[in-house]
Amino acid sequence: MRWTLIGLATAIMLLIVVMPLFMLLGAALGSGLKVWFAAVVEPHTIHALKLTLLTAAIVVPVNAICGVFTAWAVTRFEFRGKRTLMALIDLPFAVSPVVAGLCLVLLFSPTHGYFADLLNRYDIKILFATPGIVLATMFVTFPFVVRELIPLMEQQGSDEELAARSLGANAWTMFFRVTLPNIKWGLLYGVLLCSARAMGEFGAVTVVSGNVMGQTNTLSLHVEVLYKQMGGEAAAAFAVASLLAGLALVTLVVKIWLEARHGDALARSHRRH
């Protein structure tokens, strides 16, 4: 039974994950390296890559900082509304990304949005611009860091932090000398998941970006635009998609490394306690 289940799981993963990935790489390189390279260095592709990396560079640090302090508040303090806060943390998982994008449209649309008057008064553009893409990505990726840290911090407890406080450490010293070193591997793992989702987000971004070629297209949106175009652009779409696949493979390697280091760190922590 054990080997049957292992074989079945392996076959399923090969069928739905590995095979499509190899088919994607084959389609991307099927027309030759010259065609692949031309699609990758095309100005609209370069702009989409820069916008994708810029969005991730803004979203990931913000979600990491907010996630750490949210997890700290949830695991270290009892307060009224704690269950409500936990439910709000999971809200981006429950809500469709497209619905999240529509919510941002209702808030920041310059014509009928809730903040339309304020935005028009100060000539602030949120939708169909980089701020809207950042906000949409930030919403859908927020739970990754905090949900990785909450179980870890609950498991570790607060004994070491209380010992540091009893020895005269202030809150910030306790955080940087005790809390942060204990959660660093879980934090890095959450940041990795957040980064992967931020670079590949499609649903919420497509609603708020406007899909303007060379202006508001991220890599995932750019792939869709190229694939829908006629005249042999499918090869270019697969070439650009291979960039996203490459980023996914990089994050996978880092994920495996972090899981190994995280597991070793937890084992040493258990032995120490």
VEXKE-219387 format. One line per field, with one value per residue: y, x, z of N, C-alpha, C in turn. Coordinates in steps of 0.05 Angstrom, whole numbers, always signed. Layout:
BEGIN
ny: [Y|...]
nx: [X|...]
nz: [Z|...]
cay: [Y|...]
cax: [X|...]
caz: [Z|...]
cy: [Y|...]
cx: [X|...]
cz: [Z|...]
END
This chain:
BEGIN
ny: [-24|+24|+35|+36|+82|+120|+115|+129|+183|+205|+196|+229|+280|+283|+284|+329|+371|+367|+349|+390|+433|+419|+415|+469|+492|+466|+487|+540|+541|+517|+543|+559|+586|+638|+662|+657|+689|+739|+749|+754|+798|+838|+905|+913|+867|+871|+917|+896|+857|+889|+918|+877|+859|+906|+913|+867|+880|+922|+902|+855|+869|+903|+869|+832|+861|+878|+828|+804|+835|+831|+776|+773|+804|+773|+724|+736|+768|+777|+801|+840|+824|+791|+742|+761|+790|+748|+723|+763|+762|+715|+728|+745|+694|+671|+704|+714|+733|+766|+790|+819|+856|+883|+907|+944|+976|+998|+1030|+1065|+1084|+1136|+1159|+1138|+1120|+1110|+1144|+1182|+1238|+1259|+1238|+1261|+1314|+1322|+1301|+1247|+1183|+1119|+1071|+1033|+1042|+1039|+1042|+1019|+966|+950|+954|+916|+868|+868|+858|+805|+776|+783|+744|+705|+711|+722|+678|+637|+650|+651|+596|+579|+616|+607|+555|+560|+592|+641|+642|+653|+706|+730|+720|+752|+802|+803|+808|+860|+878|+921|+929|+931|+913|+861|+841|+843|+814|+766|+749|+756|+727|+675|+667|+672|+635|+616|+665|+678|+637|+649|+698|+681|+651|+692|+725|+692|+688|+742|+754|+723|+736|+745|+750|+793|+835|+841|+866|+917|+940|+953|+932|+956|+956|+956|+993|+982|+928|+869|+811|+764|+784|+803|+756|+735|+774|+769|+716|+719|+750|+751|+722|+690|+700|+665|+635|+674|+685|+637|+640|+684|+665|+625|+654|+667|+614|+601|+636|+612|+562|+577|+598|+551|+520|+551|+547|+492|+491|+527|+499|+455|+480|+505|+462|+438|+479|+481|+430|+435|+475|+447|+409|+442|+464]
nx: [+17|+39|+79|+47|+15|+56|+76|+29|+22|+69|+62|+17|+38|+78|+45|+11|+45|+102|+104|+72|+107|+155|+134|+121|+172|+193|+160|+174|+227|+224|+224|+275|+335|+345|+296|+272|+306|+299|+246|+249|+282|+254|+227|+176|+172|+216|+200|+154|+178|+210|+170|+143|+183|+192|+142|+142|+186|+167|+120|+135|+172|+138|+94|+124|+142|+92|+69|+103|+95|+40|+35|+64|+31|-15|+2|+25|-7|-70|-132|-191|-229|-193|-204|-232|-193|-159|-193|-196|-143|-143|-176|-159|-146|-196|-226|-238|-185|-201|-247|-224|-195|-238|-260|-221|-227|-278|-264|-222|-232|-229|-276|-325|-310|-302|-265|-261|-267|-227|-181|-183|-180|-127|-99|-84|-66|-88|-114|-101|-47|+18|+12|-40|-31|+7|-23|-64|-33|-10|-53|-71|-26|-16|-28|+13|+63|+49|+17|+53|+85|+54|+40|+92|+112|+75|+88|+141|+134|+136|+177|+233|+231|+206|+246|+287|+263|+259|+312|+323|+320|+294|+233|+246|+299|+291|+261|+296|+341|+322|+268|+268|+315|+296|+253|+272|+281|+229|+207|+237|+220|+165|+170|+192|+149|+112|+138|+139|+84|+72|+101|+75|+21|-43|-101|-124|-91|-100|-150|-142|-102|-110|-85|-47|-3|+66|+63|+28|+30|+46|+90|+58|+10|+29|+43|-8|-28|+8|-3|-55|-51|-47|-10|+35|+53|+51|+97|+129|+98|+103|+158|+163|+133|+167|+204|+176|+169|+222|+234|+200|+224|+272|+254|+233|+279|+304|+264|+266|+317|+309|+270|+299|+339|+305|+280|+324|+337|+291|+295|+342|+325|+285|+317|+347|+309]
nz: [+0|+16|-24|-68|-60|-59|-111|-140|-123|-144|-199|-208|-197|-236|-281|-276|-262|-274|-329|-358|-348|-375|-426|-434|-433|-477|-518|-514|-530|-578|-628|-632|-603|-618|-631|-580|-549|-574|-561|-506|-496|-518|-517|-491|-461|-427|-399|-373|-341|-308|-282|-255|-220|-192|-167|-134|-102|-72|-48|-19|+25|+55|+68|+97|+142|+164|+171|+210|+257|+262|+271|+319|+353|+353|+375|+424|+456|+488|+468|+456|+400|+375|+348|+305|+279|+264|+227|+188|+170|+141|+100|+47|+26|+21|-12|-80|-125|-168|-148|-107|-137|-162|-117|-105|-149|-139|-97|-114|-165|-213|-231|-208|-159|-87|-65|-105|-111|-77|-101|-152|-139|-120|-162|-164|-184|-181|-200|-260|-261|-230|-172|-163|-180|-143|-95|-104|-109|-59|-26|-40|-26|+28|+71|+71|+98|+152|+164|+162|+205|+252|+272|+283|+322|+363|+376|+395|+439|+494|+531|+528|+512|+556|+594|+574|+582|+637|+650|+638|+586|+536|+495|+440|+439|+459|+416|+371|+389|+410|+392|+334|+316|+329|+294|+244|+201|+189|+176|+129|+97|+92|+66|+18|-4|-9|-46|-91|-103|-111|-158|-195|-195|-223|-228|-193|-209|-264|-265|-243|-272|-326|-370|-405|-456|-447|-406|-360|-356|-324|-321|-322|-344|-392|-418|-428|-464|-508|-522|-541|-585|-657|-712|-703|-652|-610|-598|-575|-530|-501|-493|-459|-417|-400|-372|-325|-308|-298|-255|-219|-212|-189|-140|-120|-111|-72|-33|-19|+4|+47|+75|+92|+125|+161|+185|+210|+245|+278|+302|+331|+366|+395|+420|+452|+487]
cay: [+0|+48|+40|+43|+110|+136|+114|+145|+211|+212|+197|+252|+303|+283|+289|+356|+392|+365|+348|+416|+450|+411|+423|+498|+498|+458|+506|+565|+538|+501|+559|+565|+606|+665|+672|+660|+713|+763|+754|+760|+824|+857|+926|+910|+845|+883|+934|+879|+845|+910|+925|+854|+859|+930|+907|+848|+894|+939|+887|+835|+881|+913|+846|+819|+877|+876|+800|+798|+849|+819|+750|+779|+813|+751|+702|+745|+784|+771|+827|+838|+824|+774|+723|+777|+796|+723|+719|+782|+753|+694|+738|+743|+667|+664|+721|+712|+756|+784|+805|+838|+877|+899|+923|+967|+994|+1013|+1049|+1084|+1092|+1165|+1168|+1131|+1108|+1123|+1166|+1195|+1267|+1265|+1231|+1281|+1340|+1323|+1289|+1222|+1161|+1093|+1050|+1033|+1052|+1021|+1039|+999|+939|+944|+949|+890|+847|+868|+846|+776|+762|+789|+723|+685|+714|+720|+651|+621|+656|+646|+570|+577|+632|+593|+531|+568|+604|+667|+640|+667|+735|+738|+720|+776|+825|+802|+816|+888|+885|+935|+914|+929|+895|+834|+833|+839|+795|+741|+741|+755|+703|+650|+664|+681|+616|+618|+691|+676|+619|+664|+718|+667|+645|+718|+734|+676|+695|+769|+755|+708|+744|+752|+758|+820|+855|+846|+883|+944|+950|+962|+917|+974|+945|+974|+1012|+970|+899|+852|+789|+746|+797|+804|+729|+733|+791|+757|+691|+726|+763|+733|+727|+676|+709|+644|+628|+695|+682|+615|+649|+701|+647|+611|+671|+662|+587|+602|+648|+592|+542|+589|+599|+523|+512|+565|+536|+467|+497|+538|+478|+439|+496|+510|+437|+435|+499|+472|+407|+445|+489|+427|+397|+462|+466]
cax: [+0|+56|+91|+25|+8|+79|+76|+6|+28|+90|+50|+0|+55|+90|+25|-1|+64|+127|+99|+66|+130|+172|+121|+124|+200|+196|+147|+189|+252|+219|+230|+303|+344|+344|+268|+268|+321|+286|+221|+256|+295|+236|+223|+152|+178|+234|+184|+138|+196|+217|+146|+138|+203|+187|+119|+150|+205|+151|+101|+146|+181|+114|+80|+141|+141|+65|+65|+118|+82|+14|+39|+72|+8|-34|+12|+36|-26|-99|-146|-218|-228|-171|-214|-239|-168|-151|-210|-188|-118|-149|-195|-148|-148|-224|-238|-226|-169|-216|-264|-207|-190|-262|-263|-203|-240|-299|-251|-203|-239|-230|-302|-346|-299|-308|-246|-257|-264|-201|-161|-184|-171|-98|-89|-71|-75|-84|-121|-87|-20|+34|+1|-61|-19|+20|-44|-77|-15|-6|-77|-72|-3|-12|-28|+34|+83|+37|+7|+77|+98|+37|+45|+120|+115|+60|+103|+164|+126|+148|+194|+258|+226|+202|+272|+301|+251|+266|+340|+325|+318|+269|+218|+260|+322|+280|+252|+319|+360|+309|+246|+275|+331|+281|+234|+284|+277|+201|+203|+248|+202|+141|+178|+195|+122|+100|+151|+130|+57|+72|+110|+57|-7|-57|-130|-129|-76|-112|-173|-135|-79|-118|-71|-35|+23|+89|+59|+18|+30|+66|+98|+36|-8|+43|+40|-35|-30|+22|-16|-80|-45|-44|+14|+59|+63|+49|+124|+137|+84|+116|+184|+160|+124|+190|+217|+161|+176|+249|+232|+187|+244|+291|+240|+231|+305|+308|+245|+277|+339|+298|+257|+320|+350|+284|+276|+347|+335|+271|+306|+361|+309|+272|+337|+356|+288]
caz: [+0|+17|-50|-87|-55|-68|-141|-149|-119|-163|-225|-210|-198|-263|-301|-275|-256|-289|-357|-369|-347|-396|-451|-436|-441|-505|-536|-513|-545|-603|-651|-631|-582|-629|-627|-551|-539|-584|-546|-479|-495|-530|-498|-474|-442|-407|-381|-357|-321|-288|-266|-238|-199|-175|-150|-113|-84|-54|-33|+0|+51|+70|+79|+117|+167|+175|+180|+235|+279|+265|+285|+346|+368|+356|+391|+449|+471|+487|+465|+444|+371|+364|+328|+281|+265|+251|+204|+168|+159|+121|+80|+19|+16|+16|-32|-106|-132|-185|-130|-93|-156|-165|-93|-108|-169|-125|-78|-126|-192|-214|-240|-190|-135|-61|-61|-131|-107|-66|-121|-174|-129|-118|-186|-156|-201|-169|-219|-286|-255|-212|-145|-163|-183|-117|-75|-110|-102|-30|-14|-44|-15|+56|+91|+69|+119|+178|+169|+167|+231|+276|+285|+293|+347|+383|+384|+410|+465|+500|+555|+523|+512|+584|+607|+566|+595|+665|+652|+633|+558|+528|+476|+415|+444|+460|+389|+353|+400|+417|+375|+306|+310|+331|+273|+218|+179|+182|+162|+102|+82|+85|+46|-7|-15|-16|-70|-114|-110|-121|-185|-212|-191|-248|-226|-183|-224|-290|-262|-236|-288|-352|-391|-424|-464|-443|-384|-336|-359|-311|-338|-326|-362|-418|-430|-439|-487|-530|-531|-555|-610|-680|-727|-694|-626|-589|-590|-557|-505|-487|-485|-435|-396|-390|-352|-300|-299|-287|-229|-201|-206|-169|-114|-111|-100|-46|-15|-9|+22|+71|+91|+105|+146|+180|+200|+228|+267|+297|+316|+351|+386|+412|+437|+472|+507]
cy: [+25|+55|+46|+72|+128|+138|+131|+175|+221|+215|+222|+277|+305|+292|+318|+378|+390|+365|+375|+435|+444|+418|+453|+505|+489|+477|+533|+564|+524|+517|+568|+586|+634|+678|+676|+685|+738|+770|+764|+789|+846|+879|+923|+887|+856|+900|+917|+865|+865|+916|+902|+854|+883|+925|+888|+862|+912|+922|+869|+848|+891|+890|+832|+834|+875|+848|+794|+810|+839|+792|+754|+787|+790|+730|+710|+760|+773|+798|+821|+841|+808|+755|+737|+783|+771|+717|+738|+774|+732|+704|+737|+715|+659|+679|+716|+737|+776|+801|+826|+862|+895|+916|+948|+987|+1010|+1034|+1072|+1092|+1123|+1176|+1163|+1118|+1123|+1146|+1182|+1225|+1274|+1259|+1252|+1308|+1343|+1308|+1264|+1199|+1135|+1071|+1055|+1046|+1033|+1020|+1019|+971|+931|+938|+922|+867|+845|+854|+816|+762|+767|+765|+705|+687|+709|+692|+631|+625|+649|+618|+567|+592|+619|+569|+538|+580|+630|+666|+656|+698|+745|+739|+744|+801|+826|+811|+845|+897|+900|+919|+910|+911|+866|+824|+826|+818|+768|+732|+736|+732|+677|+645|+669|+662|+615|+643|+690|+658|+634|+685|+705|+661|+671|+728|+719|+684|+723|+770|+741|+716|+754|+764|+786|+841|+861|+864|+912|+956|+963|+949|+934|+964|+965|+994|+998|+940|+886|+828|+770|+758|+798|+778|+726|+749|+779|+732|+697|+739|+742|+739|+714|+685|+688|+636|+649|+693|+660|+623|+666|+685|+631|+627|+667|+634|+586|+614|+628|+571|+552|+590|+571|+514|+525|+554|+510|+472|+508|+517|+461|+454|+501|+486|+433|+454|+491|+449|+416|+460|+470|+415|+416|+464|+440]
cx: [+17|+68|+70|+18|+31|+80|+53|+11|+49|+79|+33|+17|+69|+70|+16|+20|+89|+123|+91|+90|+150|+160|+123|+152|+205|+183|+162|+214|+249|+226|+259|+310|+342|+316|+263|+281|+308|+261|+228|+267|+277|+228|+199|+157|+196|+219|+167|+154|+203|+194|+140|+158|+200|+163|+127|+169|+190|+134|+113|+157|+158|+100|+97|+140|+113|+60|+78|+103|+54|+15|+47|+48|-11|-24|+21|+16|-54|-114|-173|-216|-206|-181|-222|-214|-157|-167|-202|-161|-123|-167|-184|-148|-176|-236|-223|-209|-183|-234|-248|-200|-214|-267|-245|-214|-261|-287|-237|-209|-242|-258|-324|-336|-305|-290|-241|-252|-236|-179|-160|-174|-141|-84|-72|-83|-68|-90|-106|-60|-7|+22|-22|-51|-7|-1|-57|-59|-11|-30|-76|-49|+1|-11|-3|+54|+71|+27|+30|+88|+81|+41|+72|+123|+98|+75|+127|+157|+141|+167|+220|+253|+221|+228|+288|+290|+258|+295|+344|+324|+292|+256|+233|+285|+313|+273|+276|+339|+348|+288|+255|+294|+316|+262|+246|+279|+248|+195|+213|+230|+176|+147|+181|+168|+108|+112|+141|+102|+56|+81|+91|+28|-19|-84|-135|-115|-89|-136|-164|-114|-88|-105|-60|-7|+45|+86|+50|+16|+53|+72|+74|+15|+3|+41|+12|-39|-17|+8|-42|-75|-41|-17|+39|+69|+62|+77|+135|+124|+97|+144|+183|+151|+147|+205|+203|+167|+204|+249|+220|+208|+265|+279|+237|+257|+310|+289|+255|+300|+329|+284|+277|+332|+330|+280|+299|+346|+314|+280|+325|+346|+296|+293|+346|+335|+285]
cz: [+0|-11|-71|-84|-65|-98|-152|-146|-139|-191|-229|-213|-225|-284|-300|-269|-274|-319|-369|-369|-369|-423|-455|-445|-469|-525|-537|-530|-572|-628|-652|-610|-592|-625|-597|-541|-549|-569|-518|-477|-509|-510|-480|-454|-420|-388|-363|-335|-300|-270|-247|-214|-180|-156|-127|-93|-65|-36|-12|+25|+68|+83|+100|+143|+180|+186|+206|+259|+283|+280|+314|+364|+373|+376|+419|+467|+468|+487|+452|+414|+358|+343|+302|+265|+251|+226|+181|+155|+137|+99|+52|+8|+8|-7|-59|-112|-150|-168|-115|-112|-160|-140|-94|-129|-156|-107|-93|-154|-193|-222|-219|-164|-110|-56|-86|-128|-97|-86|-143|-164|-128|-142|-179|-172|-188|-188|-246|-284|-235|-184|-143|-164|-156|-96|-79|-102|-72|-16|-16|-31|+15|+74|+92|+91|+146|+184|+172|+195|+255|+288|+297|+320|+369|+394|+401|+437|+470|+524|+551|+523|+540|+600|+600|+579|+624|+670|+644|+604|+552|+505|+450|+417|+445|+432|+372|+363|+405|+396|+346|+300|+311|+308|+245|+196|+170|+167|+133|+85|+73|+64|+18|-20|-24|-42|-94|-122|-121|-150|-204|-211|-218|-243|-217|-199|-251|-288|-258|-255|-314|-375|-413|-431|-460|-420|-358|-337|-343|-329|-343|-345|-390|-432|-443|-464|-511|-540|-547|-582|-633|-693|-715|-667|-604|-580|-570|-530|-488|-477|-460|-412|-384|-370|-324|-290|-287|-259|-209|-193|-186|-141|-102|-98|-73|-25|-3|+10|+48|+88|+105|+129|+168|+198|+219|+251|+287|+314|+338|+374|+406|+431|+460|+494|+523]
END
